[in-house]
Amino acid sequence: MSEEVRASHILVQTEEEANKLYDEIKGGKDFADVAAMVSLCPSGAAGGDLGFFGKGVMVKPFEDAAFSLEVGELSKPVETQFGWHLILVTDKS
């Protein structure tokens, strides 16, 4: 069976906003709370949780970042055609 990751993300419009949120989360703010408040993705209502996904499901820059992270690790801002993401891997299988 192929590897899957479970990830949460926060989607914002600008790199500047993503960097600010990255610093806030690294400084102790709760990822899920921030996602619920500011994420432009409907998943924000669930704390940004996207569930488990395998390779080939998400857009390439997002997938590459998600699969390179360890469980509990927060990505630096990642740009896709949708905007800027912060990705938190919450599980792997």
PDB file with one MODEL, atoms N, CA, C and O in Angstrom:
MODEL        1
ATOM      1  N   MET A   1       0.844  -1.195   0.000  1.00  0.00           N
ATOM      2  CA  MET A   1       0.000   0.000   0.000  1.00  0.00           C
ATOM      3  C   MET A   1       0.881   1.246   0.000  1.00  0.00           C
ATOM      4  O   MET A   1       1.927   1.276   0.648  1.00  0.00           O
ATOM      5  N   SER A   2       0.461   2.246  -0.712  1.00  0.00           N
ATOM      6  CA  SER A   2       1.268   3.457  -0.798  1.00  0.00           C
ATOM      7  C   SER A   2       1.119   4.302   0.467  1.00  0.00           C
ATOM      8  O   SER A   2       0.125   4.220   1.189  1.00  0.00           O
ATOM      9  N   GLU A   3       2.133   5.104   0.700  1.00  0.00           N
ATOM     10  CA  GLU A   3       2.158   5.962   1.878  1.00  0.00           C
ATOM     11  C   GLU A   3       1.065   7.027   1.790  1.00  0.00           C
ATOM     12  O   GLU A   3       0.778   7.561   0.719  1.00  0.00           O
ATOM     13  N   GLU A   4       0.473   7.316   2.927  1.00  0.00           N
ATOM     14  CA  GLU A   4      -0.490   8.412   3.028  1.00  0.00           C
ATOM     15  C   GLU A   4      -0.093   9.305   4.190  1.00  0.00           C
ATOM     16  O   GLU A   4       0.536   8.861   5.151  1.00  0.00           O
ATOM     17  N   VAL A   5      -0.470  10.562   4.085  1.00  0.00           N
ATOM     18  CA  VAL A   5      -0.295  11.483   5.199  1.00  0.00           C
ATOM     19  C   VAL A   5      -1.648  12.076   5.556  1.00  0.00           C
ATOM     20  O   VAL A   5      -2.536  12.195   4.712  1.00  0.00           O
ATOM     21  N   ARG A   6      -1.784  12.442   6.810  1.00  0.00           N
ATOM     22  CA  ARG A   6      -2.942  13.216   7.229  1.00  0.00           C
ATOM     23  C   ARG A   6      -2.403  14.603   7.549  1.00  0.00           C
ATOM     24  O   ARG A   6      -1.474  14.761   8.341  1.00  0.00           O
ATOM     25  N   ALA A   7      -2.996  15.585   6.924  1.00  0.00           N
ATOM     26  CA  ALA A   7      -2.491  16.940   7.091  1.00  0.00           C
ATOM     27  C   ALA A   7      -3.630  17.920   7.309  1.00  0.00           C
ATOM     28  O   ALA A   7      -4.767  17.709   6.886  1.00  0.00           O
ATOM     29  N   SER A   8      -3.276  18.990   7.979  1.00  0.00           N
ATOM     30  CA  SER A   8      -4.149  20.146   8.109  1.00  0.00           C
ATOM     31  C   SER A   8      -3.439  21.301   7.426  1.00  0.00           C
ATOM     32  O   SER A   8      -2.213  21.313   7.318  1.00  0.00           O
ATOM     33  N   HIS A   9      -4.217  22.270   6.965  1.00  0.00           N
ATOM     34  CA  HIS A   9      -3.567  23.425   6.345  1.00  0.00           C
ATOM     35  C   HIS A   9      -4.359  24.690   6.601  1.00  0.00           C
ATOM     36  O   HIS A   9      -5.538  24.668   6.955  1.00  0.00           O
ATOM     37  N   ILE A  10      -3.660  25.787   6.407  1.00  0.00           N
ATOM     38  CA  ILE A  10      -4.253  27.124   6.449  1.00  0.00           C
ATOM     39  C   ILE A  10      -3.952  27.747   5.099  1.00  0.00           C
ATOM     40  O   ILE A  10      -2.801  27.761   4.662  1.00  0.00           O
ATOM     41  N   LEU A  11      -4.973  28.260   4.441  1.00  0.00           N
ATOM     42  CA  LEU A  11      -4.823  28.893   3.127  1.00  0.00           C
ATOM     43  C   LEU A  11      -5.084  30.387   3.259  1.00  0.00           C
ATOM     44  O   LEU A  11      -6.130  30.807   3.754  1.00  0.00           O
ATOM     45  N   VAL A  12      -4.110  31.189   2.806  1.00  0.00           N
ATOM     46  CA  VAL A  12      -4.246  32.647   2.793  1.00  0.00           C
ATOM     47  C   VAL A  12      -3.799  33.179   1.436  1.00  0.00           C
ATOM     48  O   VAL A  12      -3.230  32.445   0.627  1.00  0.00           O
ATOM     49  N   GLN A  13      -4.060  34.453   1.196  1.00  0.00           N
ATOM     50  CA  GLN A  13      -3.776  35.055  -0.112  1.00  0.00           C
ATOM     51  C   GLN A  13      -2.318  35.423  -0.325  1.00  0.00           C
ATOM     52  O   GLN A  13      -1.809  35.296  -1.439  1.00  0.00           O
ATOM     53  N   THR A  14      -1.624  35.883   0.735  1.00  0.00           N
ATOM     54  CA  THR A  14      -0.294  36.447   0.528  1.00  0.00           C
ATOM     55  C   THR A  14       0.787  35.718   1.315  1.00  0.00           C
ATOM     56  O   THR A  14       0.525  35.125   2.362  1.00  0.00           O
ATOM     57  N   GLU A  15       1.991  35.774   0.793  1.00  0.00           N
ATOM     58  CA  GLU A  15       3.142  35.196   1.490  1.00  0.00           C
ATOM     59  C   GLU A  15       3.371  35.921   2.818  1.00  0.00           C
ATOM     60  O   GLU A  15       3.731  35.302   3.819  1.00  0.00           O
ATOM     61  N   GLU A  16       3.158  37.237   2.813  1.00  0.00           N
ATOM     62  CA  GLU A  16       3.337  38.032   4.034  1.00  0.00           C
ATOM     63  C   GLU A  16       2.416  37.524   5.152  1.00  0.00           C
ATOM     64  O   GLU A  16       2.858  37.342   6.287  1.00  0.00           O
ATOM     65  N   GLU A  17       1.149  37.299   4.832  1.00  0.00           N
ATOM     66  CA  GLU A  17       0.216  36.801   5.834  1.00  0.00           C
ATOM     67  C   GLU A  17       0.608  35.394   6.296  1.00  0.00           C
ATOM     68  O   GLU A  17       0.532  35.079   7.484  1.00  0.00           O
ATOM     69  N   ALA A  18       1.026  34.556   5.348  1.00  0.00           N
ATOM     70  CA  ALA A  18       1.444  33.193   5.703  1.00  0.00           C
ATOM     71  C   ALA A  18       2.643  33.222   6.652  1.00  0.00           C
ATOM     72  O   ALA A  18       2.686  32.460   7.617  1.00  0.00           O
ATOM     73  N   ASN A  19       3.611  34.091   6.385  1.00  0.00           N
ATOM     74  CA  ASN A  19       4.782  34.205   7.255  1.00  0.00           C
ATOM     75  C   ASN A  19       4.408  34.688   8.650  1.00  0.00           C
ATOM     76  O   ASN A  19       4.944  34.199   9.645  1.00  0.00           O
ATOM     77  N   LYS A  20       3.493  35.642   8.723  1.00  0.00           N
ATOM     78  CA  LYS A  20       3.028  36.158  10.010  1.00  0.00           C
ATOM     79  C   LYS A  20       2.351  35.045  10.816  1.00  0.00           C
ATOM     80  O   LYS A  20       2.616  34.885  12.008  1.00  0.00           O
ATOM     81  N   LEU A  21       1.481  34.285  10.160  1.00  0.00           N
ATOM     82  CA  LEU A  21       0.788  33.190  10.838  1.00  0.00           C
ATOM     83  C   LEU A  21       1.768  32.089  11.247  1.00  0.00           C
ATOM     84  O   LEU A  21       1.631  31.501  12.320  1.00  0.00           O
ATOM     85  N   TYR A  22       2.749  31.813  10.400  1.00  0.00           N
ATOM     86  CA  TYR A  22       3.785  30.826  10.731  1.00  0.00           C
ATOM     87  C   TYR A  22       4.461  31.213  12.049  1.00  0.00           C
ATOM     88  O   TYR A  22       4.618  30.385  12.946  1.00  0.00           O
ATOM     89  N   ASP A  23       4.856  32.483  12.149  1.00  0.00           N
ATOM     90  CA  ASP A  23       5.523  32.965  13.362  1.00  0.00           C
ATOM     91  C   ASP A  23       4.605  32.863  14.578  1.00  0.00           C
ATOM     92  O   ASP A  23       5.049  32.491  15.664  1.00  0.00           O
ATOM     93  N   GLU A  24       3.327  33.191  14.396  1.00  0.00           N
ATOM     94  CA  GLU A  24       2.376  33.121  15.508  1.00  0.00           C
ATOM     95  C   GLU A  24       2.187  31.679  15.997  1.00  0.00           C
ATOM     96  O   GLU A  24       2.141  31.427  17.201  1.00  0.00           O
ATOM     97  N   ILE A  25       2.081  30.741  15.056  1.00  0.00           N
ATOM     98  CA  ILE A  25       1.895  29.334  15.431  1.00  0.00           C
ATOM     99  C   ILE A  25       3.164  28.797  16.086  1.00  0.00           C
ATOM    100  O   ILE A  25       3.093  28.092  17.093  1.00  0.00           O
ATOM    101  N   LYS A  26       4.322  29.126  15.521  1.00  0.00           N
ATOM    102  CA  LYS A  26       5.587  28.710  16.132  1.00  0.00           C
ATOM    103  C   LYS A  26       5.731  29.317  17.531  1.00  0.00           C
ATOM    104  O   LYS A  26       6.386  28.745  18.402  1.00  0.00           O
ATOM    105  N   GLY A  27       5.111  30.483  17.732  1.00  0.00           N
ATOM    106  CA  GLY A  27       5.168  31.165  19.022  1.00  0.00           C
ATOM    107  C   GLY A  27       4.160  30.645  20.033  1.00  0.00           C
ATOM    108  O   GLY A  27       4.129  31.112  21.172  1.00  0.00           O
ATOM    109  N   GLY A  28       3.333  29.680  19.630  1.00  0.00           N
ATOM    110  CA  GLY A  28       2.430  29.070  20.601  1.00  0.00           C
ATOM    111  C   GLY A  28       0.951  29.110  20.275  1.00  0.00           C
ATOM    112  O   GLY A  28       0.159  28.456  20.953  1.00  0.00           O
ATOM    113  N   LYS A  29       0.553  29.867  19.246  1.00  0.00           N
ATOM    114  CA  LYS A  29      -0.872  29.863  18.888  1.00  0.00           C
ATOM    115  C   LYS A  29      -1.281  28.490  18.375  1.00  0.00           C
ATOM    116  O   LYS A  29      -0.486  27.795  17.742  1.00  0.00           O
ATOM    117  N   ASP A  30      -2.519  28.103  18.650  1.00  0.00           N
ATOM    118  CA  ASP A  30      -3.024  26.798  18.230  1.00  0.00           C
ATOM    119  C   ASP A  30      -3.344  26.801  16.735  1.00  0.00           C
ATOM    120  O   ASP A  30      -4.095  27.646  16.248  1.00  0.00           O
ATOM    121  N   PHE A  31      -2.756  25.834  16.012  1.00  0.00           N
ATOM    122  CA  PHE A  31      -2.935  25.745  14.562  1.00  0.00           C
ATOM    123  C   PHE A  31      -4.414  25.692  14.186  1.00  0.00           C
ATOM    124  O   PHE A  31      -4.860  26.438  13.314  1.00  0.00           O
ATOM    125  N   ALA A  32      -5.177  24.811  14.842  1.00  0.00           N
ATOM    126  CA  ALA A  32      -6.595  24.634  14.495  1.00  0.00           C
ATOM    127  C   ALA A  32      -7.394  25.907  14.740  1.00  0.00           C
ATOM    128  O   ALA A  32      -8.293  26.240  13.966  1.00  0.00           O
ATOM    129  N   ASP A  33      -7.067  26.619  15.816  1.00  0.00           N
ATOM    130  CA  ASP A  33      -7.765  27.876  16.100  1.00  0.00           C
ATOM    131  C   ASP A  33      -7.474  28.910  15.016  1.00  0.00           C
ATOM    132  O   ASP A  33      -8.378  29.606  14.554  1.00  0.00           O
ATOM    133  N   VAL A  34      -6.225  29.007  14.620  1.00  0.00           N
ATOM    134  CA  VAL A  34      -5.836  29.963  13.574  1.00  0.00           C
ATOM    135  C   VAL A  34      -6.523  29.584  12.257  1.00  0.00           C
ATOM    136  O   VAL A  34      -7.044  30.448  11.553  1.00  0.00           O
ATOM    137  N   ALA A  35      -6.518  28.286  11.932  1.00  0.00           N
ATOM    138  CA  ALA A  35      -7.173  27.828  10.696  1.00  0.00           C
ATOM    139  C   ALA A  35      -8.644  28.209  10.696  1.00  0.00           C
ATOM    140  O   ALA A  35      -9.161  28.694   9.690  1.00  0.00           O
ATOM    141  N   ALA A  36      -9.317  27.993  11.812  1.00  0.00           N
ATOM    142  CA  ALA A  36     -10.747  28.296  11.894  1.00  0.00           C
ATOM    143  C   ALA A  36     -11.012  29.790  11.725  1.00  0.00           C
ATOM    144  O   ALA A  36     -12.048  30.185  11.190  1.00  0.00           O
ATOM    145  N   MET A  37     -10.084  30.610  12.178  1.00  0.00           N
ATOM    146  CA  MET A  37     -10.280  32.059  12.110  1.00  0.00           C
ATOM    147  C   MET A  37      -9.951  32.659  10.751  1.00  0.00           C
ATOM    148  O   MET A  37     -10.649  33.563  10.294  1.00  0.00           O
ATOM    149  N   VAL A  38      -8.887  32.166  10.091  1.00  0.00           N
ATOM    150  CA  VAL A  38      -8.398  32.885   8.912  1.00  0.00           C
ATOM    151  C   VAL A  38      -8.330  32.101   7.610  1.00  0.00           C
ATOM    152  O   VAL A  38      -8.225  32.713   6.548  1.00  0.00           O
ATOM    153  N   SER A  39      -8.386  30.777   7.645  1.00  0.00           N
ATOM    154  CA  SER A  39      -8.178  30.010   6.414  1.00  0.00           C
ATOM    155  C   SER A  39      -9.271  30.277   5.388  1.00  0.00           C
ATOM    156  O   SER A  39     -10.453  30.338   5.725  1.00  0.00           O
ATOM    157  N   LEU A  40      -8.862  30.437   4.130  1.00  0.00           N
ATOM    158  CA  LEU A  40      -9.800  30.665   3.035  1.00  0.00           C
ATOM    159  C   LEU A  40     -10.397  29.358   2.515  1.00  0.00           C
ATOM    160  O   LEU A  40     -11.316  29.378   1.696  1.00  0.00           O
ATOM    161  N   CYS A  41      -9.882  28.232   2.986  1.00  0.00           N
ATOM    162  CA  CYS A  41     -10.379  26.918   2.563  1.00  0.00           C
ATOM    163  C   CYS A  41     -11.530  26.496   3.472  1.00  0.00           C
ATOM    164  O   CYS A  41     -11.482  26.751   4.676  1.00  0.00           O
ATOM    165  N   PRO A  42     -12.563  25.856   2.922  1.00  0.00           N
ATOM    166  CA  PRO A  42     -13.659  25.368   3.764  1.00  0.00           C
ATOM    167  C   PRO A  42     -13.190  24.440   4.893  1.00  0.00           C
ATOM    168  O   PRO A  42     -13.872  24.309   5.909  1.00  0.00           O
ATOM    169  N   SER A  43     -12.027  23.797   4.718  1.00  0.00           N
ATOM    170  CA  SER A  43     -11.506  22.925   5.771  1.00  0.00           C
ATOM    171  C   SER A  43     -11.160  23.698   7.041  1.00  0.00           C
ATOM    172  O   SER A  43     -10.981  23.098   8.101  1.00  0.00           O
ATOM    173  N   GLY A  44     -11.066  25.015   6.942  1.00  0.00           N
ATOM    174  CA  GLY A  44     -10.762  25.827   8.117  1.00  0.00           C
ATOM    175  C   GLY A  44     -11.736  25.598   9.253  1.00  0.00           C
ATOM    176  O   GLY A  44     -11.352  25.632  10.422  1.00  0.00           O
ATOM    177  N   ALA A  45     -12.992  25.364   8.919  1.00  0.00           N
ATOM    178  CA  ALA A  45     -14.020  25.123   9.935  1.00  0.00           C
ATOM    179  C   ALA A  45     -13.708  23.879  10.763  1.00  0.00           C
ATOM    180  O   ALA A  45     -14.157  23.758  11.903  1.00  0.00           O
ATOM    181  N   ALA A  46     -12.934  22.950  10.185  1.00  0.00           N
ATOM    182  CA  ALA A  46     -12.533  21.724  10.890  1.00  0.00           C
ATOM    183  C   ALA A  46     -11.088  21.840  11.373  1.00  0.00           C
ATOM    184  O   ALA A  46     -10.402  20.830  11.525  1.00  0.00           O
ATOM    185  N   GLY A  47     -10.631  23.052  11.611  1.00  0.00           N
ATOM    186  CA  GLY A  47      -9.257  23.255  12.055  1.00  0.00           C
ATOM    187  C   GLY A  47      -8.240  23.034  10.960  1.00  0.00           C
ATOM    188  O   GLY A  47      -7.052  22.859  11.229  1.00  0.00           O
ATOM    189  N   GLY A  48      -8.709  23.041   9.716  1.00  0.00           N
ATOM    190  CA  GLY A  48      -7.824  22.864   8.568  1.00  0.00           C
ATOM    191  C   GLY A  48      -7.598  21.419   8.178  1.00  0.00           C
ATOM    192  O   GLY A  48      -6.838  21.145   7.249  1.00  0.00           O
ATOM    193  N   ASP A  49      -8.246  20.476   8.874  1.00  0.00           N
ATOM    194  CA  ASP A  49      -8.005  19.054   8.636  1.00  0.00           C
ATOM    195  C   ASP A  49      -8.456  18.628   7.247  1.00  0.00           C
ATOM    196  O   ASP A  49      -9.604  18.855   6.863  1.00  0.00           O
ATOM    197  N   LEU A  50      -7.544  18.007   6.492  1.00  0.00           N
ATOM    198  CA  LEU A  50      -7.843  17.501   5.156  1.00  0.00           C
ATOM    199  C   LEU A  50      -8.001  15.985   5.151  1.00  0.00           C
ATOM    200  O   LEU A  50      -8.320  15.401   4.116  1.00  0.00           O
ATOM    201  N   GLY A  51      -7.783  15.346   6.294  1.00  0.00           N
ATOM    202  CA  GLY A  51      -7.844  13.890   6.363  1.00  0.00           C
ATOM    203  C   GLY A  51      -6.609  13.271   5.725  1.00  0.00           C
ATOM    204  O   GLY A  51      -5.629  13.958   5.436  1.00  0.00           O
ATOM    205  N   PHE A  52      -6.676  11.958   5.511  1.00  0.00           N
ATOM    206  CA  PHE A  52      -5.574  11.232   4.879  1.00  0.00           C
ATOM    207  C   PHE A  52      -5.654  11.378   3.365  1.00  0.00           C
ATOM    208  O   PHE A  52      -6.743  11.393   2.791  1.00  0.00           O
ATOM    209  N   PHE A  53      -4.493  11.486   2.723  1.00  0.00           N
ATOM    210  CA  PHE A  53      -4.437  11.475   1.269  1.00  0.00           C
ATOM    211  C   PHE A  53      -3.120  10.868   0.815  1.00  0.00           C
ATOM    212  O   PHE A  53      -2.106  10.951   1.508  1.00  0.00           O
ATOM    213  N   GLY A  54      -3.156  10.260  -0.356  1.00  0.00           N
ATOM    214  CA  GLY A  54      -1.965   9.665  -0.951  1.00  0.00           C
ATOM    215  C   GLY A  54      -1.372  10.588  -1.992  1.00  0.00           C
ATOM    216  O   GLY A  54      -1.870  11.689  -2.226  1.00  0.00           O
ATOM    217  N   LYS A  55      -0.313  10.129  -2.607  1.00  0.00           N
ATOM    218  CA  LYS A  55       0.329  10.921  -3.660  1.00  0.00           C
ATOM    219  C   LYS A  55      -0.574  10.980  -4.885  1.00  0.00           C
ATOM    220  O   LYS A  55      -1.289  10.027  -5.194  1.00  0.00           O
ATOM    221  N   GLY A  56      -0.530  12.118  -5.578  1.00  0.00           N
ATOM    222  CA  GLY A  56      -1.319  12.296  -6.779  1.00  0.00           C
ATOM    223  C   GLY A  56      -2.689  12.903  -6.539  1.00  0.00           C
ATOM    224  O   GLY A  56      -3.462  13.083  -7.481  1.00  0.00           O
ATOM    225  N   VAL A  57      -3.000  13.221  -5.283  1.00  0.00           N
ATOM    226  CA  VAL A  57      -4.314  13.775  -4.945  1.00  0.00           C
ATOM    227  C   VAL A  57      -4.276  15.302  -4.882  1.00  0.00           C
ATOM    228  O   VAL A  57      -5.159  15.980  -5.408  1.00  0.00           O
ATOM    229  N   MET A  58      -3.249  15.827  -4.235  1.00  0.00           N
ATOM    230  CA  MET A  58      -3.115  17.276  -4.065  1.00  0.00           C
ATOM    231  C   MET A  58      -2.222  17.857  -5.162  1.00  0.00           C
ATOM    232  O   MET A  58      -1.496  17.127  -5.838  1.00  0.00           O
ATOM    233  N   VAL A  59      -2.286  19.177  -5.330  1.00  0.00           N
ATOM    234  CA  VAL A  59      -1.403  19.824  -6.298  1.00  0.00           C
ATOM    235  C   VAL A  59       0.048  19.590  -5.871  1.00  0.00           C
ATOM    236  O   VAL A  59       0.345  19.473  -4.681  1.00  0.00           O
ATOM    237  N   LYS A  60       0.944  19.523  -6.854  1.00  0.00           N
ATOM    238  CA  LYS A  60       2.322  19.073  -6.636  1.00  0.00           C
ATOM    239  C   LYS A  60       3.075  19.825  -5.535  1.00  0.00           C
ATOM    240  O   LYS A  60       3.659  19.169  -4.673  1.00  0.00           O
ATOM    241  N   PRO A  61       3.095  21.169  -5.511  1.00  0.00           N
ATOM    242  CA  PRO A  61       3.872  21.837  -4.454  1.00  0.00           C
ATOM    243  C   PRO A  61       3.348  21.486  -3.052  1.00  0.00           C
ATOM    244  O   PRO A  61       4.128  21.323  -2.113  1.00  0.00           O
ATOM    245  N   PHE A  62       2.030  21.373  -2.925  1.00  0.00           N
ATOM    246  CA  PHE A  62       1.421  21.025  -1.641  1.00  0.00           C
ATOM    247  C   PHE A  62       1.807  19.594  -1.264  1.00  0.00           C
ATOM    248  O   PHE A  62       2.228  19.331  -0.137  1.00  0.00           O
ATOM    249  N   GLU A  63       1.660  18.682  -2.209  1.00  0.00           N
ATOM    250  CA  GLU A  63       1.993  17.277  -1.964  1.00  0.00           C
ATOM    251  C   GLU A  63       3.465  17.118  -1.583  1.00  0.00           C
ATOM    252  O   GLU A  63       3.781  16.425  -0.616  1.00  0.00           O
ATOM    253  N   ASP A  64       4.358  17.749  -2.331  1.00  0.00           N
ATOM    254  CA  ASP A  64       5.788  17.633  -2.042  1.00  0.00           C
ATOM    255  C   ASP A  64       6.095  18.089  -0.621  1.00  0.00           C
ATOM    256  O   ASP A  64       6.858  17.440   0.094  1.00  0.00           O
ATOM    257  N   ALA A  65       5.501  19.199  -0.218  1.00  0.00           N
ATOM    258  CA  ALA A  65       5.739  19.709   1.138  1.00  0.00           C
ATOM    259  C   ALA A  65       5.162  18.758   2.178  1.00  0.00           C
ATOM    260  O   ALA A  65       5.837  18.423   3.151  1.00  0.00           O
ATOM    261  N   ALA A  66       3.922  18.322   1.985  1.00  0.00           N
ATOM    262  CA  ALA A  66       3.259  17.472   2.972  1.00  0.00           C
ATOM    263  C   ALA A  66       4.016  16.162   3.180  1.00  0.00           C
ATOM    264  O   ALA A  66       4.176  15.712   4.314  1.00  0.00           O
ATOM    265  N   PHE A  67       4.481  15.551   2.093  1.00  0.00           N
ATOM    266  CA  PHE A  67       5.163  14.266   2.217  1.00  0.00           C
ATOM    267  C   PHE A  67       6.599  14.400   2.715  1.00  0.00           C
ATOM    268  O   PHE A  67       7.222  13.400   3.071  1.00  0.00           O
ATOM    269  N   SER A  68       7.134  15.618   2.744  1.00  0.00           N
ATOM    270  CA  SER A  68       8.499  15.815   3.245  1.00  0.00           C
ATOM    271  C   SER A  68       8.526  16.110   4.744  1.00  0.00           C
ATOM    272  O   SER A  68       9.592  16.087   5.358  1.00  0.00           O
ATOM    273  N   LEU A  69       7.371  16.383   5.333  1.00  0.00           N
ATOM    274  CA  LEU A  69       7.302  16.752   6.747  1.00  0.00           C
ATOM    275  C   LEU A  69       7.176  15.533   7.648  1.00  0.00           C
ATOM    276  O   LEU A  69       6.653  14.494   7.246  1.00  0.00           O
ATOM    277  N   GLU A  70       7.662  15.679   8.863  1.00  0.00           N
ATOM    278  CA  GLU A  70       7.454  14.669   9.898  1.00  0.00           C
ATOM    279  C   GLU A  70       6.130  14.963  10.600  1.00  0.00           C
ATOM    280  O   GLU A  70       5.623  16.083  10.533  1.00  0.00           O
ATOM    281  N   VAL A  71       5.575  13.963  11.269  1.00  0.00           N
ATOM    282  CA  VAL A  71       4.342  14.167  12.038  1.00  0.00           C
ATOM    283  C   VAL A  71       4.593  15.249  13.090  1.00  0.00           C
ATOM    284  O   VAL A  71       5.571  15.200  13.836  1.00  0.00           O
ATOM    285  N   GLY A  72       3.687  16.224  13.129  1.00  0.00           N
ATOM    286  CA  GLY A  72       3.809  17.326  14.077  1.00  0.00           C
ATOM    287  C   GLY A  72       4.613  18.504  13.571  1.00  0.00           C
ATOM    288  O   GLY A  72       4.722  19.523  14.254  1.00  0.00           O
ATOM    289  N   GLU A  73       5.178  18.377  12.381  1.00  0.00           N
ATOM    290  CA  GLU A  73       6.015  19.438  11.818  1.00  0.00           C
ATOM    291  C   GLU A  73       5.173  20.402  10.986  1.00  0.00           C
ATOM    292  O   GLU A  73       4.297  19.987  10.227  1.00  0.00           O
ATOM    293  N   LEU A  74       5.453  21.693  11.142  1.00  0.00           N
ATOM    294  CA  LEU A  74       4.768  22.754  10.405  1.00  0.00           C
ATOM    295  C   LEU A  74       5.644  23.214   9.256  1.00  0.00           C
ATOM    296  O   LEU A  74       6.832  23.478   9.439  1.00  0.00           O
ATOM    297  N   SER A  75       5.052  23.311   8.064  1.00  0.00           N
ATOM    298  CA  SER A  75       5.814  23.773   6.899  1.00  0.00           C
ATOM    299  C   SER A  75       6.006  25.277   6.942  1.00  0.00           C
ATOM    300  O   SER A  75       5.232  26.006   7.562  1.00  0.00           O
ATOM    301  N   LYS A  76       7.053  25.720   6.273  1.00  0.00           N
ATOM    302  CA  LYS A  76       7.166  27.129   5.901  1.00  0.00           C
ATOM    303  C   LYS A  76       6.068  27.372   4.861  1.00  0.00           C
ATOM    304  O   LYS A  76       5.520  26.407   4.328  1.00  0.00           O
ATOM    305  N   PRO A  77       5.728  28.631   4.556  1.00  0.00           N
ATOM    306  CA  PRO A  77       4.690  28.880   3.554  1.00  0.00           C
ATOM    307  C   PRO A  77       4.990  28.224   2.206  1.00  0.00           C
ATOM    308  O   PRO A  77       6.117  28.270   1.713  1.00  0.00           O
ATOM    309  N   VAL A  78       3.957  27.611   1.622  1.00  0.00           N
ATOM    310  CA  VAL A  78       4.047  26.903   0.341  1.00  0.00           C
ATOM    311  C   VAL A  78       3.072  27.564  -0.630  1.00  0.00           C
ATOM    312  O   VAL A  78       1.892  27.723  -0.317  1.00  0.00           O
ATOM    313  N   GLU A  79       3.564  27.950  -1.809  1.00  0.00           N
ATOM    314  CA  GLU A  79       2.702  28.608  -2.795  1.00  0.00           C
ATOM    315  C   GLU A  79       2.139  27.592  -3.785  1.00  0.00           C
ATOM    316  O   GLU A  79       2.866  26.755  -4.319  1.00  0.00           O
ATOM    317  N   THR A  80       0.821  27.684  -4.020  1.00  0.00           N
ATOM    318  CA  THR A  80       0.167  26.941  -5.094  1.00  0.00           C
ATOM    319  C   THR A  80      -0.702  27.933  -5.863  1.00  0.00           C
ATOM    320  O   THR A  80      -0.729  29.123  -5.551  1.00  0.00           O
ATOM    321  N   GLN A  81      -1.405  27.429  -6.863  1.00  0.00           N
ATOM    322  CA  GLN A  81      -2.287  28.316  -7.630  1.00  0.00           C
ATOM    323  C   GLN A  81      -3.466  28.822  -6.790  1.00  0.00           C
ATOM    324  O   GLN A  81      -4.168  29.745  -7.204  1.00  0.00           O
ATOM    325  N   PHE A  82      -3.685  28.229  -5.626  1.00  0.00           N
ATOM    326  CA  PHE A  82      -4.799  28.633  -4.750  1.00  0.00           C
ATOM    327  C   PHE A  82      -4.417  29.735  -3.780  1.00  0.00           C
ATOM    328  O   PHE A  82      -5.288  30.410  -3.231  1.00  0.00           O
ATOM    329  N   GLY A  83      -3.119  29.923  -3.563  1.00  0.00           N
ATOM    330  CA  GLY A  83      -2.645  30.904  -2.593  1.00  0.00           C
ATOM    331  C   GLY A  83      -1.470  30.333  -1.816  1.00  0.00           C
ATOM    332  O   GLY A  83      -0.702  29.524  -2.337  1.00  0.00           O
ATOM    333  N   TRP A  84      -1.337  30.758  -0.573  1.00  0.00           N
ATOM    334  CA  TRP A  84      -0.223  30.348   0.286  1.00  0.00           C
ATOM    335  C   TRP A  84      -0.745  29.454   1.398  1.00  0.00           C
ATOM    336  O   TRP A  84      -1.748  29.765   2.041  1.00  0.00           O
ATOM    337  N   HIS A  85      -0.059  28.346   1.618  1.00  0.00           N
ATOM    338  CA  HIS A  85      -0.480  27.351   2.601  1.00  0.00           C
ATOM    339  C   HIS A  85       0.553  27.212   3.713  1.00  0.00           C
ATOM    340  O   HIS A  85       1.757  27.317   3.478  1.00  0.00           O
ATOM    341  N   LEU A  86       0.066  26.976   4.914  1.00  0.00           N
ATOM    342  CA  LEU A  86       0.867  26.421   5.993  1.00  0.00           C
ATOM    343  C   LEU A  86       0.340  25.018   6.193  1.00  0.00           C
ATOM    344  O   LEU A  86      -0.869  24.827   6.326  1.00  0.00           O
ATOM    345  N   ILE A  87       1.218  24.037   6.217  1.00  0.00           N
ATOM    346  CA  ILE A  87       0.804  22.639   6.275  1.00  0.00           C
ATOM    347  C   ILE A  87       1.340  22.021   7.552  1.00  0.00           C
ATOM    348  O   ILE A  87       2.518  22.165   7.879  1.00  0.00           O
ATOM    349  N   LEU A  88       0.468  21.335   8.268  1.00  0.00           N
ATOM    350  CA  LEU A  88       0.838  20.616   9.486  1.00  0.00           C
ATOM    351  C   LEU A  88       0.481  19.142   9.287  1.00  0.00           C
ATOM    352  O   LEU A  88      -0.690  18.795   9.134  1.00  0.00           O
ATOM    353  N   VAL A  89       1.497  18.283   9.289  1.00  0.00           N
ATOM    354  CA  VAL A  89       1.249  16.848   9.162  1.00  0.00           C
ATOM    355  C   VAL A  89       0.886  16.309  10.539  1.00  0.00           C
ATOM    356  O   VAL A  89       1.632  16.477  11.503  1.00  0.00           O
ATOM    357  N   THR A  90      -0.284  15.653  10.617  1.00  0.00           N
ATOM    358  CA  THR A  90      -0.773  15.155  11.912  1.00  0.00           C
ATOM    359  C   THR A  90      -0.681  13.642  12.054  1.00  0.00           C
ATOM    360  O   THR A  90      -0.815  13.119  13.160  1.00  0.00           O
ATOM    361  N   ASP A  91      -0.454  12.925  10.947  1.00  0.00           N
ATOM    362  CA  ASP A  91      -0.344  11.472  11.016  1.00  0.00           C
ATOM    363  C   ASP A  91       0.213  10.947   9.695  1.00  0.00           C
ATOM    364  O   ASP A  91       0.153  11.633   8.675  1.00  0.00           O
ATOM    365  N   LYS A  92       0.750   9.743   9.718  1.00  0.00           N
ATOM    366  CA  LYS A  92       1.200   9.050   8.502  1.00  0.00           C
ATOM    367  C   LYS A  92       0.780   7.610   8.601  1.00  0.00           C
ATOM    368  O   LYS A  92       0.699   7.049   9.693  1.00  0.00           O
ATOM    369  N   SER A  93       0.512   7.007   7.456  1.00  0.00           N
ATOM    370  CA  SER A  93       0.207   5.563   7.457  1.00  0.00           C
ATOM    371  C   SER A  93       0.850   4.911   6.251  1.00  0.00           C
ATOM    372  O   SER A  93       0.718   3.702   6.059  1.00  0.00           O
TER     373      SER A  93
ENDMDL
END
